[in-house]
């Protein structure tokens, strides 16, 4: 596609439910990042995928958070047993290997946990 | 936290004026980047400056980097209303994997 696509754009859920967020990176981009952005704050690194290498999960805040990516395609971020503090915008970014420092961002998924 | 900090948190200027925002960070870096975020949107990459560079220009943007002070500045000249957005600096922490974003400067350009 022309850019990074994220879905859904908005998600409202009840506390305790599981949610799944999707990211379609730019075709050919081998690197993929997930970030969390709380209201009025900067971006918090969550996880990084690079090709078929083991992902860097060091930013995941708890074991309720997990992410998968198949090859160099779509990634899903799953939050189990959501809590109110999970409410935030979840941003996905992709980049080319070798130029991985320039990231292209999706518009994000705004998650609200009631 | 390795997160950087932007200063000021908010800036309001008249169209045509210059806007300067600063970023401080805590770790060694390979490069530092600036991004813009319009309300409700993702981030857009503006400019990247490597640790061995001191100044870089791109159109109306001028970025400086002082690795001894662990700081960078972004200057937007002849600002326009369309420059209204939040601006973030990001560093790679020397690893190239994780990126550490600052808390952002909210810029408002008044027409």
Interface residues (C-beta under 8 A of the other chain):
Chain A: X4 X33 X35 X41 X42 X43 X44 X45 X48 X50 X56 X58 X59 X91 X93 X100 X101 X102 X103 X104 X105 X106 X107 X108
Chain B: X3 X4 X30 X31 X33 X35 X40 X41 X42 X43 X44 X45 X48 X88 X90 X92 X96 X97 X98 X99 X100 X101 X102 X103 X104
